[in-house]
Each structure stands twice: as C-alpha cells, then as structure tokens.
Amino acid sequence: RRSVPNAELVLAGDGDVALARQRADALGLGDAVRLPGWLEGEAKFEAIRRSDVMALPSYFEGFPIGVLEAMAMGSLVVATRVGGIPDLIRDGENGLLLEAGDVAALARQLEIGLTDRAQRARMVERAQHDAQAYRSGPVVGALKALYRRVAPLVEQAA
C-alpha cells in the first residue's frame, strides 16, 4: 500500500473468500481488495486484461493455462517455482518467480511489477512473444511431427 497506494488487488479463486475479506479488512486494505470468487470465461479474461500483474503464488501446479493466458494478454506474471511454471516463466526475462510460501518475496516481486513500468513492459513483450509457441497451430504442428517420427517405430514393433 505504501509503494503502490492506488493499487487494486483482485483475489480470484475458490479459496476461503470470507477469511480473505476478514484479513484484508483487518490490514486496512478492504477498499483496495476485490474478492469476486472463481472467475471463468469472459469474466476471467476481462480481469486479466485489466491487470498489470497476475500473481499465482501456488504451492502445487501442473501446467497452468492461466499463466499462458496472462502472458498472451499482456499481464506480467509473478508466480512460484512449482510444477510447470518454471517451464513457462524465466525469472526477470518474461516474468518474475519466487519460492512457494515466501510472502516477503511475493510482496517484493509485486512491487517491482507494479512500479517499474519499463521493466514490466520489457518482460510483458517477451512473455507475449513466448506465449505464441503455445498457440494451437504450433502445438498441433509439433504433435504431428512427433507422430510422424514415432509411427514407423510403432509399426515395426507391431
């Protein structure tokens, strides 16, 4: 709040919304925190479009599509080094990473993402470029090439 007094935090998800509201109010942040619950479809995309930064401070993830969506839509991703996230985000290049559970690091990375516009713009540009590799065309092309390579091996084995 001291570093970014006009920031609005949107905490979306299916966690304990009542507890999050209680904590935000107790910290004097009630007016700066929105808790819409789980977002999907156009509501999710609108939230991403309106965000300068998308944070995913998870302890467990597979390959989070929300991170790819944020990258493609121009929101800086701040996320934890879990699951497939480090396969998508390169710290300081196309997003910001931190260790799961490190609240102080999360605050620092969010502050950087919200205050250093030049660095954010550079990382967002790189992220948008990198996200293109995951569009359906390149992915389908890569799968077709893989199937062409392994099909003769499968036929030989049969």
FISELUM-323512 format. One line per 2 residues: number of its first residue (from 1); their letters; for each residue x negated, y negated, z of N, C-alpha, C. Coordinates in steps of 0.05 Angstrom, whole numbers, padded with zeros to 5 digits. Atoms other than C-alpha are relative to their C-alpha. Example, Ala and Ser with C-alpha at 12.3 -4.5 7.8 and 13.67 -1.06 7.14 Angstrom:
BEGIN
1) AS) -00018/00024/00000/-00246/00090/00156/-00018/-00024/00000; 00016/00024/-00001/-00273/00021/00143/00015/-00022/00014
//
This chain:
BEGIN
1) RR) -00017/00024/00000/00000/00000/00000/-00017/-00025/00000; 00018/00023/-00001/-00058/-00047/00016/-00013/-00004/-00028
3) SV) 00014/00002/00026/-00093/-00032/-00051/00019/-00006/-00023; -00019/00003/00022/-00031/-00030/-00095/00027/-00007/00013
5) PN) -00024/00007/-00015/00024/-00069/-00059/00026/00003/-00016; -00025/-00002/00016/00074/-00065/-00117/00005/00028/-00010
7) AE) -00004/-00028/00010/00067/00010/-00129/00026/00011/00009; -00024/-00016/-00007/00129/00052/-00131/-00008/00029/-00004
9) LV) 00006/-00028/00001/00119/00125/-00115/00025/00016/-00004; -00023/-00017/00005/00167/00175/-00145/-00009/00028/00007
11) LA) 00007/-00028/-00009/00162/00242/-00109/00022/00018/-00009; -00020/-00018/00012/00199/00291/-00153/-00007/00029/00006
13) GD) 00004/-00029/-00005/00208/00364/-00137/00022/00011/00018; -00020/-00014/-00016/00247/00414/-00097/-00009/00006/00028
15) GD) 00009/-00004/-00027/00210/00408/-00032/00020/-00012/00020; -00017/00011/-00021/00237/00381/00034/00003/-00030/-00003
17) VA) -00005/00028/00006/00265/00315/00009/00006/-00016/00025; -00007/00014/-00025/00294/00296/00077/-00025/-00006/00017
19) LA) 00024/00005/-00015/00227/00305/00111/-00018/-00020/-00014; 00016/00019/00015/00191/00266/00056/00012/-00028/00005
21) RQ) -00013/00026/-00005/00242/00209/00065/-00007/-00010/00029; 00005/00006/-00028/00232/00211/00141/-00029/-00010/00003
23) RA) 00028/00008/-00002/00156/00207/00133/-00006/-00027/-00013; 00003/00025/00014/00159/00151/00082/00010/-00023/00017
25) DA) -00011/00021/-00017/00204/00111/00128/-00017/-00005/00024; 00017/00003/-00024/00160/00124/00189/-00026/-00015/-00007
27) LG) 00024/00014/00008/00100/00098/00150/00005/-00028/-00010; -00007/00026/00010/00138/00035/00129/-00001/-00001/-00030
29) LG) 00002/-00002/00030/00138/00058/00056/00027/00006/-00012; -00026/-00007/00010/00212/00071/00049/00009/-00014/-00025
31) DA) -00008/00016/00023/00223/00015/00000/-00017/00006/-00025; 00018/-00005/00022/00165/00039/-00043/00001/00029/-00010
33) VR) -00001/-00028/00007/00183/00113/-00047/00028/00007/-00009; -00025/-00011/00011/00238/00144/-00091/-00003/00030/00001
35) LP) 00000/-00029/-00003/00257/00216/-00079/00024/00012/-00016; -00022/-00008/00017/00300/00239/-00138/00006/00030/00001
37) GW) -00003/-00029/00001/00292/00314/-00124/-00012/00011/-00025; 00010/-00013/00024/00279/00362/-00181/00009/-00015/-00025
39) LE) -00006/00014/00025/00275/00328/-00249/-00005/00019/-00023; 00004/-00016/00024/00284/00363/-00315/00011/-00015/-00024
41) GE) -00010/00012/00024/00298/00346/-00387/-00007/-00029/-00003; 00005/00029/00006/00304/00273/-00406/-00007/-00015/00025
43) AK) 00006/00014/-00025/00302/00251/-00333/-00030/00003/00007; 00029/-00005/-00005/00233/00283/-00325/-00017/-00016/-00019
45) FE) 00016/00015/00020/00207/00253/-00390/00001/-00030/00006; -00002/00029/-00006/00233/00184/-00370/-00018/-00007/00024
47) AI) 00018/00005/-00023/00197/00189/-00303/-00029/00000/-00008; 00028/00000/00010/00132/00208/-00338/-00006/-00025/-00016
49) RR) 00004/00024/00017/00140/00152/-00389/-00004/-00025/00016; 00001/00024/-00017/00149/00101/-00334/-00024/00000/00019
51) SD) 00021/-00004/-00019/00089/00127/-00294/-00028/-00007/-00011; 00028/00004/00007/00018/00101/-00297/-00016/00024/00007
53) VM) 00014/-00023/-00010/-00005/00161/-00258/00020/00022/00007; -00015/-00023/-00008/00023/00231/-00250/-00018/00017/00018
55) AL) 00016/-00016/-00018/-00003/00268/-00189/00013/00028/00004; -00009/-00027/-00006/00001/00343/-00179/-00019/00012/00021
57) PS) 00018/-00009/-00021/-00031/00358/-00112/00008/00028/00010; -00008/-00028/-00006/-00016/00433/-00114/-00021/00016/00014
59) YF) 00018/-00021/-00011/-00046/00490/-00076/-00002/00024/-00018; -00001/-00023/00019/-00026/00541/-00129/00014/-00010/-00025
61) EG) -00012/00006/00026/-00012/00532/-00203/-00009/00021/-00019; 00008/-00016/00023/-00014/00573/-00266/-00012/-00019/-00020
63) FP) 00007/00019/00021/-00018/00531/-00328/00022/-00020/-00001; -00023/00018/-00003/00025/00471/-00311/00007/-00016/-00025
65) IG) -00009/00014/00023/00064/00446/-00371/00004/-00029/00006; -00004/00028/-00008/00080/00382/-00333/-00026/-00016/-00003
67) VL) 00025/00014/00004/00006/00364/-00335/-00004/-00006/-00029; 00003/00005/00029/00004/00373/-00410/00020/-00021/-00010
69) EA) -00019/00020/00008/00067/00332/-00417/-00009/-00028/00008; 00010/00025/-00009/00038/00276/-00376/-00024/-00010/-00017
71) MA) 00023/00007/00017/-00027/00278/-00416/00010/-00011/-00027; -00009/00007/00027/00010/00275/-00482/00016/-00027/00000
73) MG) -00017/00023/-00001/00057/00219/-00458/-00014/-00025/00011; 00015/00024/-00008/00002/00172/-00433/00000/-00007/00029
75) SL) 00002/00004/-00029/00004/00181/-00358/-00026/00013/00009; 00025/-00011/-00011/-00062/00191/-00322/00007/00022/00019
77) VV) -00005/-00023/-00018/-00063/00259/-00287/-00021/00000/00022; 00016/-00005/-00024/-00090/00265/-00216/00009/00026/00011
79) AT) -00009/-00027/-00008/-00089/00338/-00196/-00022/00015/00015; 00019/-00016/-00015/-00122/00391/-00154/-00013/00021/-00018
81) RV) 00016/-00020/00015/-00174/00441/-00178/00011/00028/00007; -00011/-00026/-00005/-00128/00501/-00176/00011/00011/-00026
83) GG) -00012/-00013/00023/-00103/00552/-00226/-00012/-00009/-00026; 00009/00008/00026/-00106/00529/-00298/-00005/-00030/-00003
85) IP) 00003/00029/00002/-00111/00455/-00282/-00028/-00008/-00009; 00026/00008/00010/-00187/00451/-00290/-00006/00008/-00029
87) DL) 00002/-00006/00029/-00178/00482/-00359/00010/-00023/-00017; -00012/00023/00014/-00139/00420/-00378/-00013/-00026/00006
89) IR) 00010/00026/-00010/-00169/00364/-00337/-00030/00002/00006; 00028/00003/-00006/-00242/00345/-00337/-00003/-00026/00016
91) DG) 00001/00022/-00019/-00255/00301/-00277/-00015/-00024/-00011; 00012/00025/00009/-00269/00229/-00298/00000/-00004/-00030
93) EN) 00000/00002/00029/-00262/00244/-00372/00029/-00003/-00010; -00027/00002/00009/-00188/00257/-00384/00020/00002/00023
95) GL) -00016/-00001/-00024/-00161/00256/-00313/-00017/00000/00024; 00015/00000/-00025/-00181/00259/-00241/00008/00025/00016
97) LL) -00005/-00025/-00015/-00189/00322/-00199/-00009/-00004/00029; 00007/00000/-00029/-00194/00335/-00124/00005/00028/00010
99) EA) -00004/-00026/-00012/-00195/00395/-00078/00028/00000/00013; -00027/-00004/-00013/-00128/00422/-00053/-00002/-00006/00030
101) GD) -00001/00007/-00029/-00110/00393/00015/-00016/-00024/00008; 00017/00024/-00007/-00158/00334/00012/00016/-00025/-00004
103) VA) -00019/00023/00002/-00109/00278/00027/-00016/-00026/-00005; 00016/00024/00004/-00164/00225/00031/-00009/-00002/-00029
105) AL) 00008/00001/00028/-00189/00244/-00038/00024/-00006/-00018; -00024/00006/00015/-00118/00243/-00065/00005/-00030/00000
107) AR) -00004/00029/-00002/-00110/00172/-00039/-00020/-00016/-00016; 00021/00013/00016/-00177/00151/-00070/00005/00002/-00030
109) QL) -00004/-00004/00028/-00161/00181/-00137/00025/-00015/-00010; -00024/00016/00007/-00091/00150/-00138/-00007/-00030/-00001
111) EI) 00008/00029/00000/-00122/00082/-00120/-00015/-00006/-00025; 00016/00005/00024/-00172/00088/-00177/00019/00000/-00024
113) GL) -00018/-00001/00023/-00117/00109/-00226/00019/-00024/-00002; -00019/00022/00000/-00072/00052/-00205/-00013/-00028/-00002
115) TD) 00012/00026/00000/-00123/-00004/-00200/-00021/-00005/-00022; 00020/00003/00021/-00177/00009/-00252/00012/00005/-00027
117) RA) -00014/-00003/00026/-00139/-00004/-00316/-00017/00009/-00023; 00018/-00007/00022/-00199/00002/-00362/-00007/00030/00002
119) QR) 00007/-00029/-00003/-00219/00070/-00334/00025/00017/-00005; -00025/-00015/00005/-00146/00094/-00334/00005/00001/-00031
121) AR) -00005/00001/00028/-00138/00072/-00407/-00019/00019/-00015; 00020/-00017/00013/-00202/00108/-00428/00007/00030/00005
123) MV) -00007/-00028/-00006/-00181/00173/-00393/00026/00008/-00013; -00025/-00006/00013/-00110/00169/-00419/-00003/00005/-00030
125) ER) 00005/-00004/00029/-00134/00161/-00490/-00013/00027/-00006; 00013/-00026/00003/-00179/00222/-00482/00020/00023/00005
127) AQ) -00020/-00021/-00007/-00122/00262/-00450/00020/00003/-00022; -00019/-00002/00022/-00074/00245/-00506/-00012/00015/-00023
129) HD) 00014/-00015/00021/-00126/00270/-00556/-00002/00029/00007; 00003/-00028/-00008/-00139/00333/-00516/00026/00016/00000
131) AQ) -00026/-00013/-00001/-00065/00349/-00508/00009/00009/-00027; -00008/-00008/00027/-00058/00354/-00583/-00007/00029/-00007
133) AY) 00008/-00028/00005/-00094/00421/-00582/00021/00020/00010; -00021/-00017/-00011/-00034/00449/-00544/00027/-00003/-00013
135) RS) -00025/00002/00015/00019/00428/-00594/00006/00027/-00013; -00008/-00027/00010/00057/00486/-00624/-00015/00008/-00025
137) GP) 00014/-00007/00025/00023/00482/-00692/-00028/00012/00005; 00026/-00012/-00005/-00049/00492/-00667/00001/00026/00016
139) VV) -00002/-00024/-00016/-00027/00544/-00616/00009/00024/-00017; -00010/-00022/00018/00012/00585/-00667/-00022/00007/-00020
141) GA) 00022/-00006/00019/-00046/00579/-00716/-00022/00017/00013; 00021/-00015/-00015/-00095/00605/-00663/00010/00028/00005
143) LK) -00011/-00027/-00005/-00048/00663/-00646/00000/00017/-00026; 00001/-00015/00026/-00041/00682/-00720/-00028/00009/-00007
145) AL) 00027/-00008/00005/-00116/00682/-00728/-00009/00023/00018; 00007/-00021/-00018/-00124/00725/-00667/00013/00026/-00008
147) YR) -00014/-00024/00008/-00072/00775/-00691/-00013/00011/-00026; 00014/-00009/00024/-00107/00778/-00759/-00026/00015/00006
149) RV) 00025/-00012/-00008/-00172/00795/-00724/00004/00027/00013; -00004/-00025/-00015/-00144/00849/-00679/00017/00020/-00014
151) AP) -00018/-00019/00014/-00093/00881/-00726/-00016/00023/-00012; 00015/-00023/00011/-00146/00922/-00763/-00011/00019/00022
153) LV) 00010/-00016/-00022/-00174/00946/-00696/00022/00018/00012; -00023/-00016/-00010/-00105/00968/-00673/00007/00022/-00019
155) EQ) -00006/-00021/00020/-00093/01005/-00738/-00020/00022/00001; 00021/-00020/-00002/-00160/01040/-00731/00005/00018/00024
157) AA) -00004/-00015/-00025/-00144/01061/-00660/00024/00018/-00002; -00024/-00016/00002/-00076/01088/-00680/-00005/00023/-00018
//
